[in-house]
Amino acid sequence: MIGTFVMQAFFFYMLYVFGMYTLLNLLALIWLRRHSQLRDYLMKEIRLTGQEPGVSIIVPAYNEGAGIASAVRSLLQQEFGDFEVIVINDGSTDDTLEALRREFALYEFPQAYLRRFKSRPVRGVYRSRAEHRLRVVDKENGGSKADAVNAGMNIATRPLSCVIDADGILDRHALLRTVQHFLDDKRVIACGGTLRPLNGCSVVDGNLVAQELPRNPWALFQTVEYLRSFLCGRIGWAQLDGLLIISGGYGIFRTDLAADAGGFDDEMIGEDMDLVLRLHHAMLDSNVPYRIGFLPETTCWTEVPESLQVLKNQRARWQRGLIQCLWAHRRLFFSRRAPGVGWVAMPFFLLVEALSPLVEVLGVGLLIFLTLTGQIDPASLALLLAFAIGMSMTLSTTSLLLDSITPGARINLRNTGIQLLAIVFEPLIYHPVHTLFRLQGTWQWLRRSQMQW
């Protein structure tokens, strides 16, 4: 009796998980089929009109001396009219500031600014003799990315703020395409883009010259994961008006609304998700129609972990940040004013994204115990596991197919074959390891252990 109940509970949980992912993929497919030709046209024909709102690109940097100059050169090549790049040296102990000083001929500038966002004290603001669009903020270490971004937003002068990681390589048309989304739909208050692993790609002078798959197996598995979660998943959530996260790797916000929401909270580990949820709160309280968008054709390439230790730290941090945000914003659950957020997204992120590591570990352990004690037929257990693995591979393959019809996509048969091979082994190798790392993050949240960026 117990065995039958556990089997049924586990089956219906998996049915809910895979059913939701299937729905997200279906919504992504519908959106891509409806908009691919238009988006392809806009990618080729979109032009500056001079009416675009300006963008402040904010780059928090901590001990990024080896690559910060190249990253800044890459950002300065954006094909957009009015933008500025603000690098925040967050108390680095390496030569981050010196590398910028040498490369861009920095000089200290008595910058006056309004301190709208809380951050650690600023030691100095620098401008460049070589590039008028660049400013560098040198500040005391705040112990978090949120603190560094807030310092940059205090200096920012443009109506839109773009936050990007220091190791990211941004598509040269990214600002143009994303800002166009704000112009096309006046309800848009924030917008994100696709993140793809930079590992294995060729970069020359800050430009991506060849997009290749990572050679490292852990990075390769993350390529498949990013397609499933960051590309197809977020297209689907955007269609449901249930987008809860704009990745800190690349996202653009209306600066005034971010200020009204209080900026980034340095006590929140998942500061990017926290700001989006606070924007939801603010807009719902003001009864103003709004949208939080996602553009799949706008791409930022970023380095992903290649060692298990770094991957463990990253995923444990993400998991802890997720649970922290869901708890902090629990009044959004089942909100009648935002059904996509309150009735669909928030419960899914709790039951699947937050609790699935615990459910999987306890569930599999219990199923094995019941099988060994004769309460479950081994054939039934094998069938259940095969169903789970088969659905996981199906969803990943579907995400790969959807990626092939994303505007601007380039199909490479060799890379597609390698990704299909990774899809086969991901549930058997990467997923169990990833689940354990997320479980560790859950434990860290329960213990309230300290973490820094």
N, C-alpha and C positions, 0 to 999 in steps of 0.2 A: 504493500500500500504506500509506504513512504517512498519507495523507489519510483513508483509510477507518478506520484505527485511531484517529486524532484525533476523527473524527466520532462513532465509537462510544463513545469514552471520554467525550466531552462529553455525548452523549445519555444515557448511563447515570448520569452525575453529576446531570444535570437530573432524571432519573427518580427518583433517590434524594431529591433536594431536594423536589420537588413531591409525591412519595409520602409523605414525612414530614409535610409541611404538610397534606396531605389527611387523613392519619391524625389529626393534632391537631384539625383542624376537625371530623372525624367524631366524635371523642371529646367535643368540646365540644358538638356537636349532641345526642348521646345524653344527656349530663349535663343540658343545658338542657331537653330534652323531659321528662326524668324529674323534674326538680326545679323547673321554672318555677312550677307552681301552688303548691307548698309555699313557695317563696321569696317569691312574690307575697303569700301569706297572712301570712308572717312579717313582711314589710315593713310590712303594715298593722296587724297584731295584736300584734307583739312589744311587751312591756312590761317595765319595770324591776321586779325582784323584791327588790332590796336585797342579793342574794347575789353580784352581779357583782364580779370582782376590779377594783381600781382601775387607772387608766391614767395614766402620765406622758407627756404630749405634748411632744416635744422638737423645738424649732425652731431649727436653726442659721441665723444671719443674719450676712452680711458685706455692708456697704454697702447695706442695705435700708431706709434712712430714709424713702424716699418712700411705701412701702406697708406697713411693718411694723405700724403701729398698726391699720390695717384688717384685716390678716391675723390679728392676735391677737384682735380683737373677733369675727371670724368663728369662730375656734376656741373661744372662750368660750361660744358659743351651741350647742355640742354638747348634744344631748338624751341625756345620760348622767349617772349619779349621781356617782360618785367619780372625778374626774380633776383633774389639775393641768397647767398650761401652763408650760413652762420654755423661755424664749428665751435663746439663747447669742449674745451680741454678740462675734463673733470678731475683736476688734481692728479694728473698722470705722473708716474714715477719714472717714466722713460723719457725719450726725446721727442714726444709728440709736438710740443710747442716749438721746440727748436727746428724740427723738420719743416714745419709750416713757415717759421720765420725765414729760414734759408730759401725755401722754394718760392715764396710769394712776397718777399721783401716787406715783412710786417713792421709796422710802427705803432706805438701806443697812441690811442686816440681818446680824448676825454668825452666819451659817449654819455649823453643824457638819455635816460629812459624811465618809463613808468614801471614800477615793480608790481605788476599785476599778479604774478605767480610766486609762490613761496619757493625759495631755493637757498642754498648755502652762499656765503658772501662771494662776490666777484672780485678778483684781484686786479683785473685789468681787461680792457677791451682794445683790440688791435684791428687796424685796417691795413690793406695791402696797397703798396705803390704799383704793383704789377697788375692787379685785378680789382677794379672798383666795386665789383659785386660781392667781394669776400670780406667777411668780418670774423674775427676769432675772439671768443670769450674765454678767459683764463679764470678759473674759479677753484675754490676749495672743494675737495672731494665730498660728495654728498651721500656716497654709499649706494646710490641707485640711479638707474637710467632716467627715472621720472624727474629727479632733482636737476639733472643736467638739461633735460629738455625744457623744463620750466625756465631755467636761466636763459636759454636761447629764445624762448617765446617772449620773455621780457624785453629782449633786444629787437625782436622782429617788428617790422614796420609794414608788412603787406597784409591784405585782408584774408589771405589763405596761408595756412602753415602746413608744410610738408615735413614729416618726420621720417628719417631714413637712417639705417645703421651705417656705421663708418666703414664696414667691409662690403657694402652693397654696391653693385654696378647697375645703374638705372638706364633703362631704354631711353635713347636720346629724345624721343617724342612723348615720353611719359607725362610730363607736366602739361603739354599741349592737349593730349587726349583726355586727361583727367579733368582739367579745368573746363574743357568743352562740355563735359558731363554736367558740371555745375551750371553752365550757361543754358544747356538744353532743357534742364529741369530745375526750376527755381526752388523746388522743395528740397533739393539735395543739400545736406549740411556736412556730410563727410563721405569720403570715397576711398576705397582701397584697390589694390591691384594684385596680380599674380606674383607669388614668390617661386623662384626656381633655384635649385642648387647651382652654385658657380663652380663647384669642384669639377675638374676635368676640362673646363672651358679655357680658351686662350684669350688673354687680355693683354693689349698693347697700348701703353700710354692712357690707361683708364678706359679704353674702348674694348668691348667684347667683339673679337674678330672671328671666333669659331665656337659654336655651341656644341659641346660634346658631353657624353655621359661620364660620370665619375668612374674611376678605376677602382676606388676603394669600395668594397662590398657594402659596408654600412651606409656610406653616402648614396650608393646606388639604390638601396632599399628605401631611403628617404626620398629619392626622386619619385618613386611610385606613390609613396605616402603623400607627398606634396600635391601630386595630381589629384588624388582622391579627396583630400581634405581642403587644401587651399584653393584649388581651382574649381572643381565641380561642386563641392559642398557649398562654397560661398556664393556661387552663382545661384544655386537653389535657394539658399537662405535669403538672398536679396529679393528674389521673386516672391517670397512669403512675407516680406517686410519683417524678417526675423533675424537680421544680421546682428550678432552680438560682439563680433571682434573685427577690428581693422588692424592688421598686423603692424607691430612697431617697426617691422622691417621696411615698410613703405605704406604711408597713408597720408591723406590730405584732409584737413579740417578747416572749417570757418573759424578764424582766430577769435572773433568776438564771442561766438557761442562757447568755444573752449574756455575763454576767460570767464564767462558767466557760470560755467560749470565748475570753475575752480582750478582748471588746468590739470596736470597729472599729479596724482597722489603718491608721494614717495613712501608711504606706508603700505601701498598695494604692490604685491609682486607682479601681478598681471596688470600693469598700469595701462596698457593699451586697451584691454577689454574693459577695465574699470571706467575709463573716460567715455567709451562708447555707451556703456550702460547709464552713466550720469547724463549724457546727452539725451538718451531716451527719456529719463526722468524729467529733465528740464523741458523738453519739447512737449511731452504729455501734459505736464503741469500748466504750460502756457496755452494749450489747446491750439497750437499752430501746426498745420499739416507739414510733414517733413518726410524725407527719405534718406536712408544711409545706403549708398550704392557700392557696386563692385564692378570693375572693368577687367575682364579676363585678358584682353589684348595689351594691357599695360603691365609691363614685366620689370621686376627687380630681381637680379641674380644675387644670391648671397651664399657665403660659405656655410656649409652644414658640417656638423661634427663627424670626424673620421675615426675617432677613438671611442671605445666604450665608456671610458671615464668621463670624457667631455659630453657625450650623448646622455649619459646618466644624469649629470648635473643639470643639463638643459631641460630634459623631459621631467625630471623631478620638480624643477622650478616651475615649468609650465603647468604641471598638474596642481601644485600647491597654489599657484596664482589663480587657476580656474576655480578651485573650491572656495578660495577666499572671496573672489568676486561674486560667485553665486550666493554665498552667505550674506555678504554686505548688501546685495541688491535683492534680497529675497522678497521684498514687497512687489516686485515686478511679476512674480509667479501668479498666473491666472488673472492678470489684469484685463478687465473688460475693455479698457481704452486702447489696448495694443494686443489684439488676439494673436498675431504672428509671433510676437515676443513672449507674451505671458502664457499662452496656451500650447504653443508648439516648441519654440526654441528653448526657453528656460527649462521645461521638463525634460526635453531631450538631452540638453547639456548636463543636467543633473544625473539622469538615469543612465546615460550612455557614456558621455565624455568623462564625467567625474567618478561614477560608481562602477563602471565596467571592469576596471582592474580587480576590484574587490569581488565582484560577482563572478568573474572568470576564475580566479584562484580558488575561492571557496567552493564554487560550483563544480569545477573539474575535480577538486580534491574529494568532495562529497560523492560525486558520481563514481569515482574510482573505488572509494571505500564501499559504496553500496554494491558495486559489481563484484568486488572481492568477497563480500559477505553473502553473495548469492541473491541479493534483493533486486538486481537489475541484470537482464540478459546481456552478456558481452556483445552480442551482435547488435542489439539496440543501441548500446553505447557507441560502438563503432559507426553505426549509421548516423547518429547525432553529430559526432565529430566530423564525419565526412560532409554532412550538410553544412556545418559551420565553415569548414575550409573551402568547400565548393562555392558558397555564397561570397566569401571574402575574395576569392579569385575572380568571380564573375563581376563584382563591383569594381575591382581594380582594372580589369580588362575594359569594362565599359568606360571608366574614366580615361583610359588611354585612347579609346576611340573618340571620345568627346574632345579630347585635346587635339586630335587630328583635324577637327573642323572648327577649332577656335580661330578667329581672325588672325592672320599673320603666321599661322602654323606652317612649319616645314616638315614634311614627312621624310624620314630617313629609315629605310628598311632594316639596315644593320642595327641601328639604335632601337628600333621597335622590337626586333627579335630579342635583343638583350633585355629590354624592359619586360617582355613577356616571360622570359626565363626568371627574372627577378620576382615577378608576380607569383610564379609557381612556388618559389622557396620562401617568399615573405611570411606566409602564415606559419611556416614550420620553424624558421630561424629568427627572423626579425621580430615578429609579433610577440612571442613569449618573453623575449628580452625587454622589449619596449613596455610590456605590461608590468614586469617586475620593477622597472624604473619608475613608472607612474604610481605603482603601489608605494614605493619609497617616498614619493612626493606627498601622497596622502598621509603617510605616517608623520612626515615632517610638519604638515599642517596641524595634525592633531597634537603634536608636541610643541608647536609654536617655536620651532628652532629658527635661529637667525640665518639669513641669507643675504648676499650682496651680489651686485651685477658684475 
